[in-house]
Amino acid sequence: MTKTIVVYGCDNSGKTTACQNLEEILLERGYRAKVIHSPGPVSAVEMVKFMAENTRNDPDIDIRILDRFPAIEEPVYGPLIRGENKLKDFKNLCMLFMDQVDRFIYCDPGISSVENWGDREQMDGVKENAKLIRDSYIALVYQYPTLVGAQVYNWKKTGTDGLRNLISDLL
């Protein structure tokens, strides 16, 4: 059976780098691993389709690593950045997809690292709402109790060894 790891967190928290590092770790150990990026702010139907496709078994992949997951991202970014959560009418379906995930990894190197944008471009409203976005991620456990078991990854403190530890019991 294909295992699914979802990596989530604020913009600039190290998600994409964590996903790439996880893929390298898993490939080195002989697993067929693949990083899959979220479709972003698309229609609700496209988000549901993405989640359905990426929570079912895939005979060609041992472990898929999802860089963001619409059921997590949309309730945070939708209301704050676009004024609405496109998945609000799909909460029960989102909960079913969340239950299919084997490991959630929340990237949180601290707000000072998240706000250190440099000259990286972001969607309008992200930089201005970074603290609120971070607080919204933390509050998601009330919407999705399955996130209570999320592993917190702080690349500043634990580096790549921290990722190895976060997935050791999955392998």
ABEGO torsion letter per residue (X at the ends): XBBBBBBBEBBGAGAAAAAAAAAAAAAAAGBBBBBBBBAEBBBAAAAAAAAAAAABBBAABABBBBBEBAAAAAAAAAAAAAGBBAAAAAAAAAAAAAAABABBBBBBAEAAAAABAEABBBBBGAAAAAAAAAAAAAAAAAABAAAAABBBBBAAAAEAAAAAAAAAAAX
